[in-house]
């Protein structure tokens, strides 16, 4: 079983910054993609950014130029640096990990971390 844990959420004023961290643990053979999703009240969960094993990254349009995703392959970790935060970034942020374990593919989620942007 793959265990995914996020940290780093909190309350920040508009224009401020936060850095989210996510680490996956367990008998992981390989991780193919690590990503961040978010879900605001009353809305569907959406992809914020993800990064492949090869380093390819993609971002949702609303965070381009403000957020940056990075990863530490050795630590099975992914990070999301969020700058120039806006009230509309308020949501629960979830880490998602896709990979292989014990000859099977897995798709694991963390419990989520709350990000609130408000003055």
PEQUI-V923512 format. One record per residue. N is the residue number from 1. RES is the residue in one small letter. SS is DSSP state (2 for helix, 1 for strand, 0 for the rest). Layout:
BEGIN
n	res	ss
N	RES	SS
N	RES	SS
END
This chain:
BEGIN
n	res	ss
1	x	0
2	x	0
3	x	1
4	x	1
5	x	1
6	x	1
7	x	1
8	x	0
9	x	0
10	x	1
11	x	1
12	x	1
13	x	0
14	x	0
15	x	0
16	x	0
17	x	0
18	x	1
19	x	1
20	x	1
21	x	1
22	x	1
23	x	1
24	x	1
25	x	1
26	x	0
27	x	0
28	x	0
29	x	0
30	x	1
31	x	1
32	x	1
33	x	1
34	x	1
35	x	1
36	x	1
37	x	1
38	x	1
39	x	1
40	x	0
41	x	0
42	x	0
43	x	0
44	x	0
45	x	0
46	x	1
47	x	1
48	x	1
49	x	1
50	x	1
51	x	1
52	x	1
53	x	0
54	x	0
55	x	0
56	x	0
57	x	1
58	x	1
59	x	1
60	x	0
61	x	2
62	x	2
63	x	2
64	x	0
65	x	0
66	x	0
67	x	1
68	x	1
69	x	1
70	x	1
71	x	1
72	x	1
73	x	0
74	x	0
75	x	0
76	x	0
77	x	1
78	x	1
79	x	1
80	x	1
81	x	1
82	x	1
83	x	0
84	x	0
85	x	0
86	x	0
87	x	2
88	x	2
89	x	2
90	x	0
91	x	1
92	x	1
93	x	1
94	x	1
95	x	1
96	x	1
97	x	1
98	x	1
99	x	1
100	x	1
101	x	1
102	x	0
103	x	0
104	x	1
105	x	1
106	x	1
107	x	1
108	x	1
109	x	1
110	x	0
111	x	0
112	x	0
113	x	1
114	x	1
115	x	1
116	x	1
117	x	1
118	x	0
119	x	0
END
